[in-house]
Amino acid sequence: MGAAQEVPAKNEPIPPVEEKIDSLKISKEDAINQVQEGVKTDSTEKDSVKPKGPLEFILETSASDRKVIDRRNNTVTLYDNAVVVYGDIKLEAGKIVIDNKTGDIYAYGIVEDSTGTYVQKPIFTQGTNVVKPDSIIANKDTKKVITYNSNTKQGEFNVVAEVVKRVNDSVFYMRNARFTTSENPEDPEYYFLARKIKFVPKKKIVTGLVNMYIADVPTPLALPFAYFPMTDERKSGIIVPAFGNNNSQGYNLQNGGYYFAVNDYMDLTLLGDYFTNGSYGFRAESTYRKRYAFNGSVRLLYENQKRSERGFSDFQQTTRYNFNWQHSQDAKANPNNRFSASVNLGSSQFYRQSFNQINQAATLNNNLSSSISFSKTFPGEPQINLTTSATHNQNVNTGVINVTLPTIQGSISRIFPFAPKQGVKKGIIQNINFQYNLRAENRITTNDDDFLTGDMFEGALSGVTHSIPVATNFKLGYFSLSANANLEENWVFQTTRQTFVENEAGNFEIRRDTVSGFDSYRTYSYGANVGTTIYGTWESKNKNSRIQAVRHTIRPNISYSANPSFDQYYERILDEQGLEVSEEERLFSRFENTFAGAPGRVFSSSIGIGVQNLVEAKVRDRDSTKTELNKIQLIKSLNFNTAYNLAGDSLNWSPLRISGVIPITKTVDLNLDANLDPYALDSNNQRINTFNINNGGSLFRLTRAGARVNFRLSDKDFLPEDEKTDRDPGTTKVNDRTLQQGGREDDLFGEAIDYAENQKKQDAEKQEVDVSKDRYRFKIPWNLNVAYTMTYSNSARQNEISNQSLMFSGDLELSPRWSIGGNSGYDFARKGVSFTTLRFQRDLESWRLSFNWTPLGGPRSSWFFFIGIKAGALSDIKWDQRKQPDPIF
């Protein structure tokens, strides 16, 4: 007979055992009550230090149907919408079983009797982690969890696994798991299947053998192991290059490099390109931002491009670079100090030769410009403003570069010396005001070859200009009068001396020598203006007429300006002995070819005449229920301007210039201008001092005329008024890179295509698209930009339209995920089609497909195809092909 303990010797009494009270021991009934009522039993309540009970947290339970307590097996079963909360763990399911003996918790869904559908599947939540499996086994003591057919979202990934074992808060092991960035994990467009996974939430996924499936079809893309980062923070890492080839440079790897997440305020991207014929490129990009302070971006590109192979007759090589810096300061950072930069400089032919981007707008732009400035304001009365700047202007056709380094400008706000201390200024005396302006500049003119070398400073011009404008204004009856004068003094640090010298042939020619040293001169000018406003109105006597009233506003003005002659700064050209060698009077000024130029030698005095017109109307609304009249503009402006030179001996009248703006619709304006010359032409098409009407012609000759119209239309412009609440204000889809590189604010010349930017581009905002509802729809979103310009020239009897072109661009959304767009134009004067581009965009949910094609443009024709995953974590999974424009050497 066996016993569970040793049998004591016979006839020996068993000593009583003193019972020890276990403060942590509770009865089965107390444990069940604790589960049901959520009340924690603690027999050591009177102790100063309380040890942990059998339940570290309060176990809270609830269910919609019923709770079943099995006292024999010490279990609790919850039916229908069961919920268990234990600390930061929340478990929801159709059925939950709690085993108080082992601490295990079982969660299942339930089957509906009518349909047999498995519903109310478990949902396991801990902190921000949510898992949705078919069933769960969890232990409240060890906090280990095993889930079956679970579905969880971590960052950009959706993970579905057959079996998941949760070891602790930070480690999960999975078997036969698939992960994807698709928004529909149950039926994804693509996924990666891994047999074994170690998953660390918000950090990483480490897998064994993994391969890619597209539409449930396995692909050859497989790896023996893989590592996927899961953090939402920026992390440094390798950027996988794109592979391609072209006929002139061979096979290539482009836009491969490394991304540095420097800190919370800035990053750095280093990219490189290499071609098998020896061509290579390098680029460094950095963006930075500090909230409420400043933000900006820096970009440096260098390319060494070779065509063909060294040793062949068609071998050519060229290098180019481009530097772009954009910096802006938040207005709240400092109200009195402001620093800004907009720099775009480099090789003149960079945008026409680069093998890494296409920017038609920058290609057609003939100038690159840059500006860096720092301004400081000293508040007070008067206020003082100081600005230091450096500017750069580069003609990409001629290669001429003009640089100001630096420019210092200062000004003092207007001072009214005779104004009253209180009240409004009245009269000519009280309105007298003056201010002081200073401009110091170092001006450099160079070319591409000498730029950024010591030779660029040869021939630099420096100087300082001081000006004091004085003005006043007053009213005289219905007329407003103003008078002004300007005093100016110029300082220069080198002047020019001109001397007649005898050459080898015995003839005299002019030699110009630069003389270093300080010199200055002073000039002044003055003028006046008088104007008034005349109103003419007409009111309809018919109350049912659409036009109820018309008002014509006329603002005539007459101005006078005068610039005296400063002959004292001119002298005759002499020989080296100071003798006159020319009978004709050859005068020169030592200030010629200096910073400010020579002062005027010809006295000018002219009267300007101008008339401004504005025509407005009040019309009845087409909706008869509205009684309030609408105010519209029939003519926004119609201006006439001319001038008469009092000091001239001939051709005193300036051509009459007419300009006007006529509204066609609420958003479309027609701009018109014309020049009318009152003088006739001679047989050599030169203006003569004879009025055209006295020469057998009309009162004026039309020498130039122009018309321009630019407008934007979209489908929203044709909606009823009550549906226009979300109307597009007229912004275009042009990207910031186009503007930074000198392009237009619209996309009439196309958008910039940056291959590296296209590869890493993601949708900034994810829009929910109901494809089933909008797959076939009657209203298709669209927008259209149109620009038309025409210039007529007849200044020398050519009687021709010298310029006439039509440019247009637009986008059409064929479906919620399909859009096409493009830009083109036609030059009627030269009879040719302008640059034409077509772009196709396809939203493939988790993927993005784009195709940009330039079919016309001769050597600028090109195309670019790209398809890749949108998610940043998998942005290296991509494929692109391109045909670049032919380089122009």
TIDOKOL-226552 format. One record per residue (C-alpha): x, y, z. Coordinates in steps of 0.5 Angstrom, whole numbers. Each point is the difference from the previous one (the first is absolute). Layout:
REM residues N
> x y z
> X Y Z .
...
//
This chain:
REM residues 889
> x y z
> 0 0 0 .
> 3 6 -2 .
> 0 7 4 .
> 1 7 -2 .
> 4 1 6 .
> 4 -4 5 .
> -4 -4 5 .
> 2 1 7 .
> 2 -5 5 .
> -5 -4 4 .
> -2 2 7 .
> 3 7 -1 .
> -5 6 0 .
> 1 5 -6 .
> 2 7 2 .
> -5 5 -2 .
> 3 5 -5 .
> -1 7 1 .
> -4 3 -6 .
> 4 6 -3 .
> -5 5 -3 .
> 2 2 -8 .
> -2 7 -1 .
> 0 -1 -7 .
> -5 -6 0 .
> -7 1 -2 .
> -6 -5 -1 .
> -3 -2 -6 .
> -6 3 1 .
> 4 7 2 .
> 4 -1 -7 .
> -7 -1 -4 .
> -3 6 3 .
> 6 4 -1 .
> -1 -2 -8 .
> -7 2 0 .
> 0 6 5 .
> 7 3 -2 .
> 1 1 7 .
> 7 -1 3 .
> 1 -5 6 .
> 6 2 5 .
> 1 -3 6 .
> 6 4 2 .
> -4 6 0 .
> 2 3 7 .
> 8 -2 -3 .
> 4 7 -1 .
> 3 -4 -6 .
> -5 -4 -5 .
> 3 -5 -4 .
> -3 -2 -7 .
> -7 -4 0 .
> -1 -6 -5 .
> -3 5 -5 .
> 5 6 -1 .
> -6 4 -3 .
> -7 0 1 .
> -3 -4 -5 .
> -6 3 -3 .
> -5 -4 -4 .
> -7 1 -4 .
> -4 -4 -5 .
> -7 2 -4 .
> -3 -7 1 .
> 2 -4 7 .
> 6 -2 4 .
> 1 -7 2 .
> 4 -1 7 .
> 2 -8 0 .
> 2 0 8 .
> 2 -7 -1 .
> 5 1 -6 .
> 2 7 3 .
> -2 3 -7 .
> -4 6 -2 .
> -3 0 -7 .
> -3 7 -4 .
> -5 -1 -6 .
> -1 6 -5 .
> 4 6 -1 .
> 4 -2 6 .
> 5 5 3 .
> 6 -2 4 .
> 5 6 3 .
> 6 -2 4 .
> 5 6 0 .
> 2 3 -6 .
> -3 -6 -4 .
> -7 0 -3 .
> -3 -7 -3 .
> -7 0 -4 .
> -3 -6 -3 .
> -7 -3 -1 .
> 2 -5 6 .
> 6 0 5 .
> 2 -5 5 .
> 4 1 6 .
> 3 -5 4 .
> 2 2 7 .
> 4 -6 2 .
> 5 1 -6 .
> -1 7 -2 .
> -1 -1 -7 .
> -5 4 -4 .
> -4 -3 -6 .
> -3 4 -5 .
> -4 -2 -6 .
> -5 3 -5 .
> -7 -3 0 .
> -4 -3 -6 .
> -7 3 -2 .
> -5 -5 0 .
> -4 3 -6 .
> 6 0 -5 .
> 5 -4 3 .
> 5 6 0 .
> 6 1 5 .
> -1 7 3 .
> 3 4 6 .
> 7 -3 -1 .
> 4 2 5 .
> 4 7 1 .
> 6 0 4 .
> 2 7 2 .
> 6 2 4 .
> 2 7 0 .
> 0 3 -7 .
> 1 -8 -3 .
> -6 -3 -3 .
> -1 -7 -2 .
> -6 -3 -3 .
> 1 -8 0 .
> -5 -6 -1 .
> 1 -2 7 .
> 5 2 6 .
> 3 -4 6 .
> 3 5 5 .
> 3 -1 7 .
> -1 6 4 .
> 5 -2 5 .
> 6 -1 -5 .
> -3 5 -5 .
> 2 -5 -6 .
> -5 0 -6 .
> -1 -5 -5 .
> -5 2 -6 .
> -2 -3 -6 .
> -2 3 -7 .
> 2 7 3 .
> 0 6 -4 .
> 3 6 3 .
> 3 7 -2 .
> 6 3 1 .
> 2 6 -3 .
> 0 0 -7 .
> -1 -8 0 .
> -6 -4 1 .
> 2 -7 2 .
> -4 -7 0 .
> 3 -6 3 .
> -2 -7 1 .
> 3 0 7 .
> 2 5 4 .
> 4 -1 7 .
> 1 6 4 .
> 6 -1 5 .
> -1 7 3 .
> -1 7 -1 .
> 5 1 -5 .
> 1 -7 -4 .
> -5 -4 -4 .
> 2 -6 -4 .
> -5 -2 -6 .
> 0 -6 -5 .
> -3 1 -7 .
> -1 7 0 .
> -1 5 -6 .
> 1 7 1 .
> -2 6 -5 .
> -1 7 0 .
> -7 -1 -3 .
> -6 3 3 .
> -4 -6 -1 .
> 4 -6 4 .
> -5 -5 -2 .
> 1 1 -7 .
> 6 4 -2 .
> 3 2 -6 .
> 6 -3 2 .
> 4 -3 6 .
> 6 -3 3 .
> 0 -7 2 .
> 4 -2 6 .
> 1 -7 3 .
> 3 2 7 .
> 0 8 2 .
> 2 3 6 .
> -4 6 1 .
> 2 6 5 .
> -6 5 0 .
> 2 7 -3 .
> 7 -2 -1 .
> 2 -6 -5 .
> -3 -6 -3 .
> 6 -5 -1 .
> -2 -6 -5 .
> 3 -7 -2 .
> -2 -2 -7 .
> -5 5 -4 .
> -2 1 -7 .
> -5 5 -3 .
> -7 -1 -2 .
> -4 4 -5 .
> -7 -1 -1 .
> 1 -7 4 .
> 5 -2 -5 .
> 7 -1 2 .
> 6 4 -3 .
> 7 -2 -1 .
> 2 6 5 .
> 2 -4 6 .
> 5 0 6 .
> 3 -5 5 .
> -1 6 5 .
> -3 7 0 .
> 0 6 5 .
> -5 5 0 .
> 0 6 5 .
> -7 2 3 .
> 2 6 3 .
> -4 7 -1 .
> 6 4 1 .
> 5 2 -5 .
> 6 -5 -1 .
> 6 0 -4 .
> 1 -5 -5 .
> 2 -2 -7 .
> -4 2 -6 .
> 0 -5 -5 .
> 2 2 -7 .
> -4 0 -7 .
> 3 -4 -5 .
> 0 2 -8 .
> 3 1 -6 .
> 1 4 -6 .
> 3 0 -7 .
> 5 6 2 .
> 2 -2 7 .
> -1 -7 1 .
> -3 -4 6 .
> -1 4 6 .
> -1 1 7 .
> -4 6 2 .
> -2 3 7 .
> 3 -5 4 .
> 3 3 7 .
> -1 1 7 .
> -6 4 4 .
> 3 3 7 .
> -6 2 5 .
> 5 5 3 .
> -5 2 6 .
> -7 2 1 .
> 2 7 -4 .
> 3 -2 -6 .
> 2 -6 -5 .
> 5 -2 -5 .
> 0 -4 -6 .
> 6 -2 -5 .
> -1 -3 -6 .
> 4 -2 -6 .
> 0 -2 -7 .
> 4 -4 -4 .
> 1 -2 -8 .
> 4 -6 -3 .
> 3 5 -5 .
> 3 4 6 .
> -5 6 1 .
> -2 1 7 .
> -4 5 5 .
> -1 2 7 .
> -5 3 4 .
> -1 2 7 .
> -7 3 3 .
> -2 2 6 .
> -6 3 3 .
> -1 3 7 .
> -6 3 4 .
> 0 3 7 .
> -7 2 2 .
> -2 7 1 .
> 7 2 -2 .
> 2 -2 -7 .
> 0 -5 -6 .
> 4 -2 -6 .
> 3 -5 -5 .
> 7 0 -3 .
> 2 -4 -6 .
> 6 -1 -4 .
> 1 -4 -6 .
> 6 -1 -4 .
> 1 -4 -7 .
> 5 -3 -4 .
> -3 -2 -7 .
> 4 -4 -5 .
> -3 -2 -7 .
> 2 -6 -4 .
> 7 -3 2 .
> 7 4 1 .
> 4 -1 -6 .
> -6 0 -5 .
> -1 6 -5 .
> -7 2 3 .
> 3 0 8 .
> -2 6 4 .
> 0 2 7 .
> -3 5 4 .
> -1 2 7 .
> -5 4 4 .
> -3 2 7 .
> -6 3 3 .
> -1 3 7 .
> -7 1 3 .
> -1 3 6 .
> -7 2 3 .
> -1 3 7 .
> -5 4 3 .
> -1 3 7 .
> -7 -1 4 .
> -3 7 1 .
> -1 -2 7 .
> 8 -1 1 .
> 2 7 1 .
> -4 6 -2 .
> 6 5 -1 .
> 5 -5 -4 .
> -1 -4 -6 .
> 4 -5 -4 .
> -2 -3 -6 .
> 4 -4 -6 .
> -3 -2 -7 .
> 7 -2 -4 .
> 0 -4 -7 .
> 7 0 -3 .
> 4 -4 -4 .
> 2 -2 -7 .
> -4 4 -5 .
> -2 -7 -4 .
> -1 -4 6 .
> -8 -1 -1 .
> 1 -1 -7 .
> 6 -6 1 .
> -2 -3 7 .
> -1 -8 -1 .
> -4 0 7 .
> -6 5 -1 .
> -4 3 -5 .
> -3 7 1 .
> -3 3 -6 .
> -2 7 3 .
> 8 1 3 .
> 2 -2 -7 .
> -4 5 -4 .
> 2 5 6 .
> 6 5 -3 .
> 2 2 7 .
> 2 -3 7 .
> 0 5 6 .
> 1 0 7 .
> 0 4 6 .
> 2 0 7 .
> -2 5 5 .
> 0 2 7 .
> -4 6 2 .
> -1 4 7 .
> -5 5 3 .
> 2 5 5 .
> -7 2 3 .
> -1 7 2 .
> -2 6 -3 .
> 3 1 -5 .
> 1 -7 -2 .
> 6 -3 -3 .
> 1 -6 -5 .
> 6 -3 -2 .
> 1 -6 -5 .
> 6 -4 -2 .
> -1 -4 -6 .
> 4 -4 -5 .
> -3 -1 -7 .
> 2 -4 -6 .
> -3 0 -7 .
> 2 -5 -6 .
> -2 0 -7 .
> 0 -7 -2 .
> 1 2 -8 .
> 6 4 1 .
> 3 -2 6 .
> 0 7 3 .
> 0 0 7 .
> -2 7 4 .
> 2 -1 8 .
> -1 6 5 .
> 4 -2 6 .
> -2 3 5 .
> -6 5 -1 .
> -1 4 6 .
> -6 4 1 .
> -3 5 5 .
> -6 4 1 .
> -3 5 5 .
> -7 0 0 .
> -4 7 -2 .
> 1 6 4 .
> -6 5 0 .
> 4 6 4 .
> -6 5 -1 .
> -5 -5 2 .
> -5 2 6 .
> 2 -5 6 .
> -8 -2 0 .
> -5 0 -5 .
> 0 -1 -7 .
> 5 4 -5 .
> -3 5 -4 .
> 3 4 -5 .
> 6 1 -5 .
> 5 1 6 .
> -2 -5 5 .
> 0 -5 -5 .
> 7 1 -2 .
> 4 -6 2 .
> 7 -3 -2 .
> 4 -6 1 .
> 7 -3 -1 .
> 2 -6 -4 .
> 7 -3 0 .
> 3 -5 -5 .
> 7 -3 0 .
> 1 -5 -6 .
> 6 -5 -2 .
> -2 -2 -7 .
> 4 -5 -4 .
> -1 -3 -7 .
> 3 -6 -2 .
> -1 -7 -4 .
> -1 -7 1 .
> 7 -2 -1 .
> 3 6 5 .
> -6 -1 5 .
> 2 -2 7 .
> 7 2 -1 .
> 5 5 1 .
> -1 3 -7 .
> -7 2 1 .
> 2 6 4 .
> 3 3 -5 .
> -4 6 -3 .
> -4 0 7 .
> -4 7 1 .
> -1 3 7 .
> -4 6 2 .
> -5 3 5 .
> -6 4 -2 .
> -3 5 5 .
> -7 3 -2 .
> -5 4 4 .
> -7 1 -3 .
> -4 5 2 .
> -8 1 -1 .
> -6 3 2 .
> -7 -1 -2 .
> -7 4 1 .
> -7 1 -3 .
> -2 6 -4 .
> -8 0 -1 .
> -1 -6 -4 .
> 7 -1 -2 .
> 6 -4 4 .
> 7 3 -1 .
> 7 -3 2 .
> 7 3 -1 .
> 6 -4 1 .
> 8 1 -1 .
> 5 -5 1 .
> 8 2 2 .
> 5 -6 -2 .
> 7 0 1 .
> 4 -6 -2 .
> 7 -2 2 .
> 5 -4 -4 .
> 7 -3 1 .
> 2 0 -7 .
> -1 4 -6 .
> 2 0 -7 .
> 5 4 -4 .
> 0 1 -7 .
> 6 2 -5 .
> 1 1 -7 .
> 6 -4 -2 .
> 4 -1 -7 .
> 0 -7 -2 .
> 5 -3 -5 .
> -4 2 -6 .
> 1 7 2 .
> -8 1 2 .
> -2 2 7 .
> -5 -5 4 .
> -3 0 7 .
> 4 -3 5 .
> -4 -1 7 .
> 3 -1 6 .
> -3 -2 7 .
> 2 5 6 .
> 0 -3 7 .
> -3 5 5 .
> -6 3 3 .
> -4 5 -4 .
> -7 3 1 .
> -6 4 -4 .
> -6 2 2 .
> -7 1 -4 .
> -7 2 1 .
> -7 -1 -3 .
> -7 3 1 .
> -7 -1 -2 .
> -7 1 2 .
> -7 -3 -2 .
> -7 2 0 .
> -6 -5 0 .
> -8 0 1 .
> -5 -5 0 .
> -7 0 -4 .
> -6 -4 0 .
> -5 -1 -5 .
> -6 -4 2 .
> -6 -3 -4 .
> -6 -3 3 .
> -6 -4 -3 .
> -7 2 0 .
> -2 -7 -1 .
> 0 -4 7 .
> 0 -6 -4 .
> 6 1 -4 .
> 6 -4 1 .
> 5 6 0 .
> -3 4 6 .
> 6 5 0 .
> 7 2 -3 .
> 5 4 3 .
> 6 3 -4 .
> 6 2 4 .
> 5 4 -4 .
> 7 2 4 .
> 4 5 -5 .
> 7 3 3 .
> 5 4 -3 .
> 7 0 3 .
> 6 4 -2 .
> 8 -3 1 .
> 6 3 -1 .
> 8 -2 0 .
> 5 6 -1 .
> 6 -1 -4 .
> 7 -1 4 .
> 5 2 -5 .
> 5 2 6 .
> 1 -8 0 .
> 2 0 -7 .
> 7 2 -4 .
> 3 0 -7 .
> 5 -6 -1 .
> 7 2 -1 .
> 7 -3 -2 .
> 5 -2 5 .
> 3 7 0 .
> -7 3 2 .
> -1 3 -7 .
> -6 -1 -5 .
> 1 -4 -6 .
> -7 -1 -3 .
> -4 6 -3 .
> -6 -3 2 .
> -3 1 8 .
> 2 -7 3 .
> -3 0 7 .
> 0 -5 5 .
> -1 -1 8 .
> 5 -3 4 .
> -6 -4 3 .
> -2 -4 -6 .
> 1 -7 1 .
> -1 1 8 .
> -5 -3 5 .
> -5 5 -1 .
> 2 2 -7 .
> 1 7 -2 .
> -5 6 1 .
> -5 2 -5 .
> 3 6 -5 .
> -7 1 -3 .
> -5 4 3 .
> -7 -3 0 .
> -7 3 2 .
> -6 -4 -2 .
> -7 0 2 .
> -4 -6 0 .
> -7 -1 -1 .
> -4 -6 2 .
> -8 -2 1 .
> -2 -6 4 .
> -7 -3 -1 .
> -4 -5 4 .
> -7 -2 -2 .
> -5 -4 5 .
> -7 -2 0 .
> -6 -2 4 .
> -4 -6 -2 .
> -5 -4 2 .
> 1 -7 2 .
> -3 -6 -5 .
> -3 -3 6 .
> -6 4 1 .
> -1 -1 7 .
> 6 4 2 .
> -1 8 0 .
> 7 2 2 .
> 3 3 -6 .
> 7 -3 -2 .
> 6 4 -2 .
> 4 -2 -6 .
> 6 3 -4 .
> -1 2 -7 .
> 7 2 -1 .
> 5 -1 5 .
> 5 6 -3 .
> 1 4 -6 .
> 6 4 0 .
> 3 5 -5 .
> 7 3 1 .
> 4 5 -4 .
> 5 5 2 .
> 3 7 -4 .
> 7 1 1 .
> 1 8 1 .
> 7 0 -1 .
> 1 -4 -6 .
> 1 3 -7 .
> -4 -5 -4 .
> -5 -6 1 .
> -2 3 6 .
> -6 -5 1 .
> 1 -7 3 .
> -5 -5 -3 .
> -6 -1 3 .
> -1 -6 4 .
> -6 -4 1 .
> -1 -5 5 .
> -7 -4 3 .
> -2 -6 4 .
> -7 -2 -2 .
> -4 -6 4 .
> -3 -5 -5 .
> -2 -4 6 .
> 1 0 8 .
> 7 -3 -1 .
> 2 1 -7 .
> 3 7 -2 .
> 2 2 -7 .
> 6 5 1 .
> 1 5 -6 .
> 6 5 -2 .
> 1 4 -6 .
> 5 6 -2 .
> -2 5 -5 .
> 5 5 -3 .
> -2 7 -2 .
> 7 0 -5 .
> 1 -2 -7 .
> 5 -4 -2 .
> 5 1 -6 .
> 2 -4 -6 .
> 5 -3 5 .
> -5 -2 5 .
> 3 5 5 .
> -5 5 4 .
> 0 7 -3 .
> -2 6 4 .
> -7 0 -4 .
> -6 -2 2 .
> -3 -6 -3 .
> -7 4 -2 .
> 4 5 -4 .
> 4 -5 -4 .
> -6 -3 -3 .
> -2 -5 6 .
> -4 -1 5 .
> 0 4 7 .
> 4 -6 3 .
> 4 -6 -2 .
> -1 -6 3 .
> 7 -2 2 .
> -1 -6 5 .
> -6 -4 3 .
> -1 -5 4 .
> -5 -5 3 .
> 1 -5 6 .
> -5 -4 4 .
> 2 -6 5 .
> -6 -3 4 .
> -1 -7 4 .
> -6 -4 -1 .
> -3 -6 4 .
> -6 -4 0 .
> -2 3 7 .
> -1 7 -4 .
> -6 -3 -3 .
> -3 -3 6 .
> -6 4 3 .
> 1 6 5 .
> -2 -4 6 .
> 5 -6 -2 .
> 6 4 -1 .
> 2 0 8 .
> 6 -4 -2 .
> 2 4 -6 .
> 8 -1 -2 .
> 3 8 1 .
> 4 -1 -6 .
> 6 -3 2 .
> 4 -5 -4 .
> 4 -6 1 .
> 6 2 -2 .
> 6 -2 5 .
> 4 4 4 .
> 6 -2 -3 .
> -2 3 -7 .
> -1 7 3 .
> 7 -1 4 .
> 3 -1 -7 .
> -2 6 -3 .
> -7 -3 -3 .
> -7 2 -1 .
> -5 1 6 .
> -5 -5 -5 .
> 2 -6 -4 .
> -1 3 -7 .
> 7 -2 -1 .
> 0 -7 4 .
> 2 -2 7 .
> 7 -2 2 .
> 2 -7 0 .
> 5 -2 5 .
> 1 -7 -1 .
> 3 -1 8 .
> -7 4 2 .
> -4 -4 -4 .
> 3 -7 3 .
> -1 3 7 .
> -7 3 -1 .
> -5 -1 5 .
> -8 2 0 .
> 0 5 5 .
> -7 -1 2 .
> -4 -7 -1 .
> -7 1 -2 .
> -5 -5 1 .
> -3 -2 -7 .
> -6 -3 -1 .
> 1 -4 -7 .
> -6 -4 0 .
> -4 7 0 .
> 4 4 -4 .
> 3 -5 -5 .
> -5 2 -6 .
> -2 8 2 .
> -3 5 -5 .
> 4 6 3 .
> 7 -1 -1 .
> 5 5 4 .
> 4 4 -5 .
> 4 7 0 .
> 3 4 -6 .
> 5 6 0 .
> 0 4 -7 .
> 5 6 -2 .
> -1 3 -6 .
> 5 6 -2 .
> 0 4 -7 .
> 5 6 -2 .
> -1 4 -6 .
> 6 4 -2 .
> 0 6 -5 .
> 5 5 2 .
> 4 0 -7 .
> -6 -2 -4 .
> 1 -8 1 .
> -7 -1 1 .
> 1 -7 3 .
> -3 -4 6 .
> 7 -1 3 .
> -2 -4 6 .
> -7 -5 0 .
> 0 -6 5 .
> -5 -4 3 .
> 2 -4 6 .
> -4 -5 4 .
> 1 -5 6 .
> -5 -4 4 .
> -2 -6 4 .
> -6 -5 -1 .
> -2 -5 5 .
> -3 -6 -4 .
> -1 -4 7 .
> 1 0 7 .
> 7 -3 -1 .
> 2 2 -8 .
> 2 7 -2 .
> 3 3 -6 .
> 3 7 -1 .
> 4 3 -5 .
> 2 7 -3 .
> 2 2 -7 .
> -1 7 -4 .
> 0 2 -7 .
> 4 6 -3 .
> -4 3 -6 .
> 6 5 -1 .
> 5 -5 -1 .
> -5 -6 -2 .
> 3 -5 5 .
> -3 -4 6 .
> 3 2 6 .
> 3 -5 5 .
> -5 -5 2 .
> 0 -5 5 .
> -5 -5 2 .
> -1 -3 7 .
> -4 -6 3 .
> -1 -2 7 .
> -3 -6 3 .
> -1 -1 7 .
> 1 -8 1 .
> -2 1 8 .
> 6 -3 3 .
> 4 2 -7 .
> 1 6 -4 .
> 1 0 -7 .
> 2 6 -5 .
> 2 1 -7 .
> 3 7 -2 .
> 1 1 -8 .
> 2 5 -4 .
> -1 -2 -7 .
> 2 7 -3 .
> 6 4 0 .
> 5 -3 -4 .
> 6 -1 4 .
> -4 1 7 .
> -5 -5 -2 .
> 0 -5 6 .
> -4 -5 4 .
> 0 -3 7 .
> -4 -6 3 .
> 0 -1 8 .
> -3 -5 4 .
> 1 -1 7 .
> -3 -1 7 .
> -3 6 4 .
> 2 -2 7 .
> 7 3 2 .
> 2 -6 3 .
> 0 -4 -6 .
> 2 6 -5 .
> 6 -4 -3 .
> -5 -5 -3 .
> -1 4 -7 .
> 2 -1 -7 .
> 1 6 -5 .
> 2 1 -7 .
> 1 6 -4 .
> 3 3 -6 .
> 3 7 2 .
> 1 6 -5 .
> 6 0 -4 .
> 5 4 3 .
> 2 6 -3 .
> 8 1 0 .
//
